């Protein structure tokens, strides 16, 4: 960037479904996008409808070589995230990368050794942190409003568009190359998909796990889990029951649309409850957050306005790139989730509890 106060000039890599959401969020935030990379010509042209002056590239490597690009949004299929992230860091770009940052524990541990340049920002795209309801829940926790957190239930049930065909879906079974479409596009099953967002929220609110015991389930022939259920003993002592699942039950959840994401934290002085709307419909339903205080023997529900968390995510990223104060999920935060998933899968494979190292 030409000056510390200037807005970063963005380049988008991957103009598919999540890429289009990033484009709209950049436009809503008033941030400049100067380049778009996607191997599919139609996707590139569709993306340029949002930013007509953007330069189009077929190869993401050409975009990283463009000196006009200060910051990149990585929105490709998950199996490409780490290769592009590593190259973008080496090129000196600021990076906002969709989750998960890596495909497995081996990549995640390697990524922990990446050396950032002074002032270089790498942000993990966990946008649920930016909901005002999430910020309020953390403020209550950090302020000791419910005392010492004793136990928590964290659930991410993804439904609303599924039926019983999900139990015999060829996309979850290895193809000719020995890998399913789900693993190619999402790096894994429900822990990698919606579950990763709630793992990030668990870590943000309650700290890191000390031990993990996990069981997974999938129909015969699948190479990724359809359900995952775990117990986490957090370093601060909180016991967390965690669930991530794909379900064909279409009226679950607070909004009765099949999307059932919920965090309940009980402490020595009260309880916090937080639920989230369907990830790509933040304007339809706002998250809900409320607190019970035993001292008052009463519940308080906080105001939760309709916002676009993706726009708030972009604005925080841009502030950080300019060197301004900003709270955001860091590279380490994103890799912690990836390593957490890896430990869950290790536990499920071994049938036992595993220790989670300090990284």
N, C-alpha and C positions, 0 to 999 in steps of 0.2 A: 504494500500500500504506500502511496506517496506521502501520507502523513498519518501520525498516530490517531488523529481524530477522524480520519476519513472512513467511510463505510467500506467494509470488505466487498470486493467484487466476486460474486459467486459463480461457480460452475457446477452443474448438475450431472452426475453420472448415474444413468439408469432412469429412463423416462416412463416406466411402467406405472402400475397403480399407486404405489407409495411415492414414487417420484412425482406424480401429478399432484399429490397432496402437498409435497414439499414446495412445488412450484406455486401453488395457490397461497401457501403460507408466506413464502417470500414476497409475493405480490402484495398480500394483505399487510405485511410489515413494512412495505415500501423499500425493500432492499434490492439492489441491482444484481441481475443475473446476466452474465455476458457470454456464457457458453453452455452447450448441452451435448452430452455424449450418450449415444445408444446405438447398438448394432442394427437396430430395425429402423429403416428410413421413415416408415409411417409414424412410429413413436416419436422420432425426432421432430417431424413436421407438426405433429399434434402439440408437442410441448412448446414449439415456437409460437403457437397461437397465443400463449400466455405472455411470452417475452419475445416480441417480433424481431428485435434487433440482435438476438443471441446468435453467436456463431455455432454451427452444427458440426459435430465430429462423429464419425463412425466408431472410432477407437478411443477408449478412455485415456490411453497413454498420450495421445495427441492433446487432449484437454489439459492433462497435467503439465505438459510442456508449454502451454500457452502462458506467457508472462502477464497477460491481462487478468488472469484468474488468481485471486488471493486465497479463496476458501472454496472447498468442495463439499458438496452433499453427496454421499455415497448411498444410492438407493437401488442397487442391483439385487439380483438373487443372492441369498446369503452365502452360498458357497464361494462367491467372488469377493466378499467383503474384505477379508484379511489381506489378500494379494493387493487390492487397490489401496487399502488403508496404509499398508507398509510403504507402497510406492509414493503415496501422497505425503506421508510424513518425511520421507527422504527428499522429496521435491520442495520441502519447506512450506507447504500449503497448510492453512488451518483446515481442520476436518470435522465435519458432522456426519457420523456414520450410523446408519440404521442398525438395529440389533438383529441378530447377535453379531458381535464384532468378529468372532472367530467361529470355526466349525467344531472345534473340539479342544480338549485340555492341552494337547501338545501345542497347537497354534496359540492358545491363550497364554501359556507360560513363555513362549517365544516372544509374544507381543509385549509382555511386561518389560522386556529388555530394550524396547524401542527408545531411542534417544531423541527427545524433542528439542528443538532450537529454543533459545530464550524468547519467551513471549508467544511461542507457538501453541495454539489451542487445539485439543482433540476432545470433542464432545460426543458422548453416546446418546443415541436418540431414544431416550426414555421420557416421553413427553408427559406421562401421568404426573410426574413431580410438579409440573407447572400449573395444574389446576389449582385455583384458590382454595378448594376444599382440602387438597393434599397439603398445601402450605399451612392451612389452619390446623390440621391434625398434627403436623410436626411441631408447630408452635405450642400446642397444648402439651404434647409429650415432653418437649425440651423445657417447658416451664414447670414441669412437675405437677401438672393439674390432676393426673390420675395416680400420682405416687410412683412406686417402683413397678414397672410392667412385669407381671407374673406369667401370663400366658397369652397366646394369640391364635386366632384362626384366620388363615389367608386362603382365599379360594379364587380360582380362575377357571370357570366353566364357560366354554365357548360353544354357543349354540345359536339357534335362530334361523339357520339355513340348511340344517342337516336332517336326514331321515335315516332309515335303517340300512341304506346302501353304504353308509360310512363303515359298517362292520365287514364289508367285502368290497373294498375300493382298490382298484388296480394302481392308483396313484401312490398308495402306501406300500406297495410290494416291489421288490427289486426288479428292475428292467434288465435289458440285454447287457448293460454295463455293470450290473450287480448292485445298483443303488436305486432307491425309489425316487420318484419325483419330489416327494415331500422332503427327503433329505437333501436333494439338490437345491430346492427353492428355499427351504427354511432351516437347513442344517440338522433337522431332527424333528421330533414330535412335539407334544404339547408343552414340554418344558421349554423348548426353544421358541415356540410361538407365543401365545398369550401368556403362558406361565412366566416367561422371562421378565415381563413388565412387573409382575407382582413380586418376583424375587428382588428386583431392583427396589421396589417400594419397601419390602421387608428389610433390606439392608439399610436403606436410607432412614427408616424410622427406628429400627431396633439394633442396628450394628451388624457385625459379622457372626456367622455361625461358628461354633466350636466343634460340634459333632453333627452328623447327618445319618439318618436311617430312612431309606426310601424303598418303596415297592412300585413297580410299573406293571401295566397290563396292555396287551394289544391282541387283536385276533391273530390266529395262526397265519404265518406267511408275511406279516408286516415287519419292516425293519426299523420302525420308530414307534414310540409309545403313544397310545391313545389316551391313557390315564396315567397319572403319577400321583402318589400319595406319600407324604414324608413327615417325619418329626425332626425338627431342628432344635438343638440346645444352643442358644446364643451365648456369646462370650460373657454378656452381662447377666446371664442366668435365665432369661425368658425362654419358655418352651413354646415353640410354634408348630401348629398343625397346618400343613400346607397341602393344597390339592390343585392339580391342573388337569383338565379333561376336555375332550371334545364330546358333546352330547347331542342326541337327537330329540331332546325334550325342549320344545320350542316356546314355552311360556314361563321359563325359569327367570329368576333374577328380580331385582327391585323394579325394573321397568317392564317385566313380563314379556320380554322379547327374546328370551333364550340366552341373553348375555348376562352372566352371573359372576360378577367380580366384586369381592367383598373382603374387607379387613376389619377384624374385631380385636381390640387389644384391651385386656383387663388388667388393672393394676391394683395396688393396695388401697387406693382412694377413689377409684372410679373406672369407667370404661369409655373407650372411643370406638365409634363405628363409622366406617367410610366405605361407600360403594361408588362404582364407576359406570358410566354409560357405554354403549357400544362404541368401540374405538374410533370409527370413522364417521360418527354422527354426534359430535359434541354440541352442535347447535340444536339438536332435538331434545336432549335431556342433559341437565347439569348433574355433576356428582352430588352426593349427599353426604354430609358429615355431621355427627352429633356427639355430645359428650354427656356422660352421667357422672355427677359428683356426689359421692356418698354424704359429704358434709351438708349439702342442701337437699339430699334425697330427691333430686330432680334432674331431668334431662334438659339440655340446651342444644338446639339445632342451629348451626351457623348458616348465614346467607351464602348461597353458592350460585353466583351468576353464570349465565351461559357465556362461555369463552371458547376461543379456538386455541387449544393447548399447543398445536403445531406452530401457530404464529408466535405465541409466547416463547416457545422453544427457540425459534429463529432469532427473535429479538435478544434473548439472553446470549445466544451464540455470537451475534454481531457485537454486542457490548463487550464480551470477553475478547474478541478479536481486536477490538479497538483499545484494549488495555484498561477498560472500565470495570468496576466491580460487577460481578455477575455470579449467581449460583447456577451450577449446571452439573449433570452427570459427567464425570471426567473419564478419560481413557481407563484409568484404574478401576473406576466404578463399573464400567461396562465389562471389563475383563473379570472382575470379581463375580459378576453374574454368570459369565461363561464357565468359570472354574467351579462355581456352585452347581451348575447343571452337570458338569463332568463328574463331580463328587456324588451327586444323586444317582447318576447312571452306574458309577462304580459300586455304590451301595446296593443298588437293585441287582446288579450282576453277581455280587458276592453273597447276597442275602444277609448282610450284617451291617453294623454301624461303622462309619468311617470318620476319622478325624479330619477336620478341615484346617490345613496349614495357615499360618500367617504369611501373607504375600507382601 
